[in-house]
Amino acid sequence: MFPRPFDYLRPTSVAEATRLLASHAEAKVLAGGHSLLPMMKLRLASPRVLIDIGRIPELTGIREENGMLIIGACTTHYAAESSPLLRRHCPLLAETAAAIGDVQVRNRGTIGGSLAHADPAADWPAAILAVEAQLKLVRRGAERLVPARDFFVDLLTTVMQSDELLTEIHVPVNPPRTGSAYLKVPQPASGFALTGVAAQVTLGPNNTLERVAVGITGVSSKPYRATATEQALQGQAATAEAVAQAATQATAGVEALADIHASAEYRLHLARVYTKRALLRAIERARG
Ligand SMILES: Cc1cc2nc3c(=O)[nH]c(=O)nc-3n(C[C@H](O)[C@H](O)[C@H](O)COP(=O)(O)OP(=O)(O)OC[C@H]3O[C@@H](n4cnc5c(N)ncnc54)[C@H](O)[C@@H]3O)c2cc1C
């Protein structure tokens, strides 16, 4: 099916893009187009105006500034997967990017597009929650930094207003003795996560778990932090028994999605099993 007709605008700066967004109420931002264009072709979305942000230089690239990694919203999944900065300072992000779709999708799709779209089965949200990223939202004349924890509201819904642009993702550089892992069960046709678990741990002086973070995607209508699991492990010895016990709480209070690909019970089961596996791998990597 063809999309409904639309006007196409291509700003060359963030200032121009936010000005266009402020003056076109029925506009949609186009980044990699790998979620928006399928929706337009199915006529689930019919924006009157597309504002293509794909060629704004300030929205692309990854840099390090004062202990933070700054990732431009239009950085492709592939650029993140292959970034030496991410691999060295926050490998969880590179590993997550590598797990997305196939090579064509990774070469066009962007981190900002994935986060803004908020598909409940997308991979990025799990990792973004686990690394405690902050998302920079810019509108004409104003900007704000939103913690990842507060960004996702529900299925395909975030705190972003229609005139706001996600411009950057800010991520702290890992402290020493930090390990991480992203593990997913892909839906065989699309590659989207039936369940995806991102775990990141930092070990203290006596191999205790100084910091534990677990982000889970694919299970419920929005990605979440497995706080009961995290709290059970905080300050504890990093043993397989403690992890196995804590992972049983990874779905505490979670209402799971069910569809033709997986029942709610199966998703909950996967989340608990993959939380255990991701944490064990993260601990192994933190030990070096
Ligand atoms: C065959 C296929 C397989 C896929 N497999 C996976 C997978 O395994 N895992 C996975 O996570 N994803 C998967 N995806 C989705 C893919 O990762 C998309 O690239 C991503 O979801 C959207 O990014 P995009 O840059 O293409 O955004 P677009 O499609 O351009 O935009 C998506 C939405 O976000 C908005 N938007 C985009 N950028 C911004 C911004 N900077 N500020 C504000 N709003 C913005 C748009 O207006 C639109 O509403 C798959 C897609 C396809 C087609």
The ligand as a Tripos MOL2 file, in Angstrom:
@<TRIPOS>MOLECULE
LIG
   53    58     1     0     0
SMALL
NO_CHARGES

@<TRIPOS>ATOM
      1 C1         12.6000   -5.5270    9.1460 C.3       1 LIG1
      2 C2         12.8230   -4.7470   10.4080 C.ar      1 LIG1
      3 C3         13.3580   -5.3810   11.5090 C.ar      1 LIG1
      4 C4         13.5700   -4.6740   12.6850 C.ar      1 LIG1
      5 N1         14.1030   -5.3420   13.7630 N.ar      1 LIG1
      6 C5         14.2960   -4.6660   14.9170 C.ar      1 LIG1
      7 C6         14.8630   -5.3290   16.0590 C.ar      1 LIG1
      8 O1         15.2170   -6.5140   16.0520 O.2       1 LIG1
      9 N2         15.0180   -4.5900   17.1930 N.ar      1 LIG1
     10 C7         14.6710   -3.2640   17.2700 C.ar      1 LIG1
     11 O2         14.8380   -2.6640   18.3230 O.2       1 LIG1
     12 N3         14.1760   -2.6270   16.1960 N.ar      1 LIG1
     13 C8         13.9810   -3.2820   15.0280 C.ar      1 LIG1
     14 N4         13.4600   -2.6160   13.9580 N.ar      1 LIG1
     15 C9         13.1300   -1.1830   14.0810 C.3       1 LIG1
     16 C10        14.3690   -0.3390   13.7350 C.3       1 LIG1
     17 O3         15.2970   -0.4490   14.7690 O.3       1 LIG1
     18 C11        14.0150    1.1420   13.5240 C.3       1 LIG1
     19 O4         15.1550    1.6790   12.9240 O.3       1 LIG1
     20 C12        13.7160    1.9630   14.7290 C.3       1 LIG1
     21 O5         12.6860    1.4210   15.4840 O.3       1 LIG1
     22 C13        13.2500    3.3660   14.3440 C.3       1 LIG1
     23 O6         14.3360    4.1520   14.0020 O.3       1 LIG1
     24 P1         14.3140    5.0430   12.7220 P.3       1 LIG1
     25 O7         15.5230    5.8880   12.7630 O.co2     1 LIG1
     26 O8         14.1250    4.1820   11.5400 O.co2     1 LIG1
     27 O9         13.0380    6.0010   13.0170 O.3       1 LIG1
     28 P2         11.8500    6.4560   12.0710 P.3       1 LIG1
     29 O10        11.1450    5.2860   11.5130 O.co2     1 LIG1
     30 O11        12.2900    7.5000   11.1250 O.co2     1 LIG1
     31 O12        10.9390    7.1750   13.1780 O.3       1 LIG1
     32 C14        10.2550    6.4280   14.1590 C.3       1 LIG1
     33 C15         9.4000    7.3780   15.0210 C.3       1 LIG1
     34 O13        10.2170    8.1830   15.8490 O.3       1 LIG1
     35 C16        10.0530    9.5810   15.5450 C.3       1 LIG1
     36 N5         11.4170   10.1350   15.5950 N.ar      1 LIG1
     37 C17        12.5110    9.6530   14.9560 C.ar      1 LIG1
     38 N6         13.6130   10.3240   15.3350 N.ar      1 LIG1
     39 C18        13.2010   11.2760   16.2120 C.ar      1 LIG1
     40 C19        13.8800   12.2720   16.9650 C.ar      1 LIG1
     41 N7         15.2140   12.4150   16.9110 N.pl3     1 LIG1
     42 N8         13.1460   13.0780   17.7770 N.ar      1 LIG1
     43 C20        11.8080   12.9250   17.8650 C.ar      1 LIG1
     44 N9         11.1050   11.9820   17.2070 N.ar      1 LIG1
     45 C21        11.7920   11.1570   16.3930 C.ar      1 LIG1
     46 C22         9.4030    9.6200   14.1830 C.3       1 LIG1
     47 O14         8.6300   10.7930   14.0220 O.3       1 LIG1
     48 C23         8.5540    8.3620   14.2180 C.3       1 LIG1
     49 O15         7.3650    8.6070   14.9330 O.3       1 LIG1
     50 C24        13.2250   -3.2890   12.7640 C.ar      1 LIG1
     51 C25        12.7020   -2.6390   11.6520 C.ar      1 LIG1
     52 C26        12.4980   -3.3460   10.4690 C.ar      1 LIG1
     53 C27        11.9400   -2.6160    9.2870 C.3       1 LIG1
@<TRIPOS>BOND
     1     1     2 1
     2     2     3 ar
     3     2    52 ar
     4     3     4 ar
     5     4     5 ar
     6     4    50 ar
     7     5     6 ar
     8     6     7 ar
     9     6    13 1
    10     7     8 2
    11     7     9 ar
    12     9    10 ar
    13    10    11 2
    14    10    12 ar
    15    12    13 ar
    16    13    14 ar
    17    14    15 1
    18    14    50 ar
    19    15    16 1
    20    16    17 1
    21    16    18 1
    22    18    19 1
    23    18    20 1
    24    20    21 1
    25    20    22 1
    26    22    23 1
    27    23    24 1
    28    24    25 2
    29    24    26 1
    30    24    27 1
    31    27    28 1
    32    28    29 2
    33    28    30 1
    34    28    31 1
    35    31    32 1
    36    32    33 1
    37    33    34 1
    38    33    48 1
    39    34    35 1
    40    35    36 1
    41    35    46 1
    42    36    37 ar
    43    36    45 ar
    44    37    38 ar
    45    38    39 ar
    46    39    40 ar
    47    39    45 ar
    48    40    41 1
    49    40    42 ar
    50    42    43 ar
    51    43    44 ar
    52    44    45 ar
    53    46    47 1
    54    46    48 1
    55    48    49 1
    56    50    51 ar
    57    51    52 ar
    58    52    53 1
@<TRIPOS>SUBSTRUCTURE
     1 LIG1         1 GROUP 0 **** ****
